[in-house]
Amino acid sequence: MQKIIVFGATGGIGSAIARRIADKGYGLHLVARDQSKVEDLSNELSATFTIGDVTDEALFSRVADDVGDMISGLVYAVGTLNLKRLNRLTVEDYLQDYRINAIGAALAIQNLLPALKKSPEPASVVLFSSVAVEQGFSSHASMSMAKGAVRGLTLALAAELAPRIRVNAISPSLTNTPLAAGLLANEKMAEAIGKMHPIERLGTAEDMAAMAEFLLSADSSWITGQIFGIDGGRSTLRTKS
């Protein structure tokens, strides 16, 4: 059985991905920091798990020990939504966003590389960037910098690890998940943000999970080094003048 490891497995997008690929018959290893949530999800999906925070470097070697000799895919669905104007950002803001979004992704792949290389078919890595890398938004400086680094990491590792491991990234616009709950608590505000997209709604965790499932599957076996904007057209289209 093919096994996929999902970092950020109890988040809105991570849990949607885990459930979707479990339904397809993949084995799963879940990584998250909330013990009760990851235990509940692992019981639901018959998955193994590791509990820990991606800012703890020791987590990644523990995951490598826990996951076993071989995995066919890795999803790093961990992120931040640190929206502050430039004059309010601190060095710690920048470093924390970079640690969680970019360094964590790099360390996850680095530590799981031996297991990925043992996959009998080319393995697949799925990372997460952001529409804010493609289009400038106010109060996104720290997050955009960190997610821009994920874009660079995707391309660099897709080249370095070819042909045995494919590396792609999903670049969402604002998605209706618990991470974004503070922004979307006001119903009128949520509706207004949704209408900023050519497809006039917010993204859902299932939108992201569908693309992640495709990128993990053999159906995408000739795709690597790509950044997929799952963003309702926001990064590229203007429908109103």
Summary of the structure (lengths in Angstrom):
residues: 241
radius of gyration: 17.2
end to end distance: 51.4
largest distance: 54.7
contacts: 825
relative contact order: 0.15
helix: 49%
strand: 16%
